[in-house]
Amino acid sequence: MKPLLLAGVLLLAGCGSAIPMGGETMEGERFVGSLTTRGRDYGPLDMRNSSGVECNGTW
C-alpha cells in the first residue's frame, strides 16, 4: 500500500503548485502575483499592479 500512496503523491506533486510572489520596478511600481512550477525549472508567471497592468509569461 505504501508504494501506491507514494506514487499518488508524486503524481499530484507533478501537477504544479502556485507560489505567491511580488516585485517592484526601479521606478517604485509594485507587482504581485504568482508563479506555478511545472517541472523543475519552468512554468507560468502571472503578475499585476494596482493599475491593472499585467505581466504574464513563462519563467
Wavefront OBJ file of the C-alpha trace (Angstrom):
o trace
v 0.000 0.000 0.000
v 2.844 2.452 0.780
v 4.331 2.307 -2.759
v 0.903 3.132 -4.223
v 0.482 6.077 -1.855
v 3.954 7.383 -2.715
v 3.201 7.112 -6.450
v -0.041 9.077 -5.943
v 1.746 11.820 -4.019
v 4.440 12.097 -6.692
v 1.825 12.338 -9.449
v -0.020 15.111 -7.616
v 3.222 16.972 -6.945
v 3.937 16.977 -10.683
v 0.771 18.973 -11.364
v 2.415 22.141 -10.098
v 1.875 24.447 -7.198
v 1.327 28.189 -7.198
v 3.911 30.242 -5.317
v 2.880 33.776 -4.336
v 5.378 36.467 -5.242
v 5.802 40.189 -5.634
v 8.227 42.626 -7.160
v 8.972 46.271 -7.672
v 10.381 48.149 -10.660
v 13.208 50.670 -10.293
v 10.560 53.405 -10.558
v 8.714 52.015 -7.493
v 5.830 50.331 -9.330
v 4.776 47.241 -7.335
v 3.535 43.991 -8.828
v 2.002 40.977 -7.069
v 1.033 37.586 -8.416
v 2.243 34.031 -8.543
v 4.355 31.583 -10.454
v 3.462 27.955 -10.898
v 6.004 25.171 -11.037
v 5.611 22.825 -13.991
v 8.593 20.605 -13.576
v 11.955 21.506 -12.194
v 12.748 24.739 -13.980
v 9.816 26.285 -15.849
v 6.180 27.336 -15.500
v 3.742 30.202 -15.984
v 4.206 33.561 -14.271
v 1.287 35.964 -13.721
v 1.630 39.351 -12.022
v -0.432 42.562 -11.842
v -0.038 46.044 -10.380
v -2.692 48.194 -8.706
v -3.416 49.982 -12.023
v -4.308 46.680 -13.701
v -1.119 46.323 -15.762
v -0.406 42.614 -16.230
v 2.809 40.735 -16.749
v 2.374 37.169 -18.000
v 4.900 34.723 -19.301
v 6.981 31.660 -18.605
v 9.898 31.649 -16.231
l 1 2 3 4 5 6 7 8 9 10 11 12 13 14 15 16 17 18 19 20 21 22 23 24 25 26 27 28 29 30 31 32 33 34 35 36 37 38 39 40 41 42 43 44 45 46 47 48 49 50 51 52 53 54 55 56 57 58 59
